[in-house]
């Protein structure tokens, strides 16, 4: 334990024989020494005459002087401070004894080995039982350690105030405890209203992935790199799907001997627009490649109708589950080719075709012919998908449809219909553009087939 000299100051802090000391209580001087030695900051004290009265272990660690060597010395002159600087340092330290509050100074102190160390001190006066000045205590730490602490605090405050990415502290129950302004906006709430709420109340879809990542960090530590999580948020304007590039840090208490998890620091950026742009670019690149491959394969087909169905096989990859080719025959449409309705497979001509399709008025394929353009359709949320598809004479698993008209040499030859099941998204405008590009290739092949004198399945060529 640190050595200390008895003084009026130390007696006032709780002597052994004090009235509050009960049976088995720790003696006052030993308790004081234990408290001083347990401090993270270096501490020394002076009596009213400037003599060192207390010196703890952290002071010994920083300067190298033991308590036995320090206590009892008249100030710092000649051992902890250069003699040329001693008067100034001692005067600034002792000046606080007669004033209120604390004072902060920076001094260059001497180590026992002769080296110098810059310290930042906080000093305050000590008064005796009679209320008169009795001395000064001085807590000090190396400046770089203090600056590191201040930087850490400043960084923490900046992250929770001005950061351009979301920062959320999550406790071990996976509930937000601190949320910065950016994260609050991203999550669709206020900084205080989000605290303590389960993440499932804020995130409609994707919360399992997020909570799984948080639990992994609590159990095994931070992952080696950021993760991209897709989530759907519940907002006043409706559900919003977002992609967050997220990093995680396990938080442990620095005061415990064993690491005690306090929670997880979650930092994220919204990269939805960048991800969607990248996906669109990949989709365009893939579809352009498919169109090129379709053209090359169709060019090797002797039968123009085989070239048409081959082109559709390339179009289906990653695009749709089924494809149907209906050709104009007088006032009706006739099925000429289709993919299997019960399983994936190639698009093949319909054997024994020629029977007109019983499409009801307003059927999407008929609309495409009337408009000479593309038509998109989807089953309503409240409508049974099988019933919706059966009414339109499509495979039972069809939920989304895109009908593209077949046009060649100014004539409407028919319609190609692409169908998606429920595990795919509805067709959008970029999908219609791709379908129209593929329909142009199919129409050219069908036109060549019909120009030879007979349509598929014995259908005489006719135009509309």
Buried (B, 14 or more C-beta within 10 A) or exposed (E): EBBBBEBBBBBBBBBEEEEEBEEEEEBBBEBBBEEBBEEEBBBBBBBBEBBBBBBBBBBBEBBBBBBEBBBBBEBBBEBBBBEEBBEEBBEBBBBBBEEEEBBEBEBEBBEBEEEEBEBBBBBBBBBBEEEEBBBBBBBBBBBEBBEEEEEEEEEEEEBBEEBEBBBBBBBBEBBBBBBBBBBBBBBBBEBEEBBEEEBEEBBBEBBEBBBEBBEBBBEEEEEEEBBEBEBBBBEEEEEBEBBBBBBBBBBBEEEEEEEEBBBBBBBBBBBBEEBEEEEEEEBEEEBEEBBEBBEEBBEEBEBBBBBBBBBBBBBBEEBBBBBBBBBBBEEBBBBBBBBEBEEEEEBBBBEEBBEBBEBEEEBBBBBBBEEEBBBBBBBEEEEEBBEBBEEBBBBEBBBBBBBBBBBBEEBBBBBBBBBBBEEBEBBEEEBBEBBBBBBBBBBBBBBBBBEEEEBBBEBEBBEE
